[in-house]
């Protein structure tokens, strides 16, 4: 430990710890095991989380959190200097200063948030996991040994002398209103009690899209082999595309378009209606895996060695064609393929074989 840190004494009880993971949904789900480990190992701690609005619903009312600080995504949304000062005041803690802040994002923006929190100990990544100017804002940096991001996040706990190689468990919660909303939809749609293969054919990156024909072919194969009806999940602005996919599927497979959901309502939908989930490297895929639902994860421009859903209770198969020139490049707009073609070499029969392996696990 450096001389600068040697004088920082952190109490073992009643610590105030801030997690900084601003976005995106999948990244926030990756960080939930850190929250679980902190709550388990420091039950008396006051735990906070700084997040952007897009993923905030997942954390609102979370049973392991004491404080949620929602920060605007862009500077103009702060409401000028007065608004910025108010938000920084909230960030610095309404109930006293933060003893430590853990920056799990590793970017300049998250580093600045971590610094503005006023935390005595600012913990972040060293090496390649620390990007842009993030390292300048940290006073304790950990060089991760793992390649999987979930385990990389857990390694930062070592800076607090906590167990960093324990179970990577993510707690996803719902409210009674969330559950009632899903139950009302299921009754209205006539699918109460039905377990589906949930298909998420959408992604925020064009390079993470799988061809429509592949989703349609997969739905047919899984209905033929396992009797599973497809449930087409969708996010904001994606319903029309989901309905178009259902319209192209044979009526005999019984396709259904899911109801509109918040993130927590999606958790409820999965718990009540998912027997299997197939999705690209997206937040909904990681949420399913964290719940222990059998999951097929389709990877193209991201890297399954880093982003696979390696939660302790996950049952998944990651499919990726590393012969593709864009594999593992994390490119949103691929220079080698048109949107939807980066994963085109992954075929429905590959997915069906992976499903058979998963179901064979018992």
Buried (B, 14 or more C-beta within 10 A) or exposed (E): EEEEEEEBEBEEEEBBBBBBBBBBBBBBBBBBBBBBBBBBBBEEBBBBBBBBEBBBBBBBEBEBBBBBBBBBEEEEEBEEEEEBEEBBEBBBBEEEEBBBBBBBBBBBBBBBBBBBBBBBBBBBBBEEBBBEEBBEBBBBBBEBEBEBBBBBBBBBBBBBEBEBEBEBBBBBBBEEEBBEBBEEBBEEBEBEEBBBBBBBBBBBBBBBBBBBEBBBBBBBBBBEEBEBBBBBBBBEEBBEBBEEBBEEBEEEBBBBBBBBBBBBBBBBBBBBBBBBBBBBBBBBBBBBBBBBBBBBBBBBBBBBBBBBBBBBEBBBBBBBBEEBEBBBBEBEEBEBBEBBBBBBBBBBEBBBBBBEEBBEEE
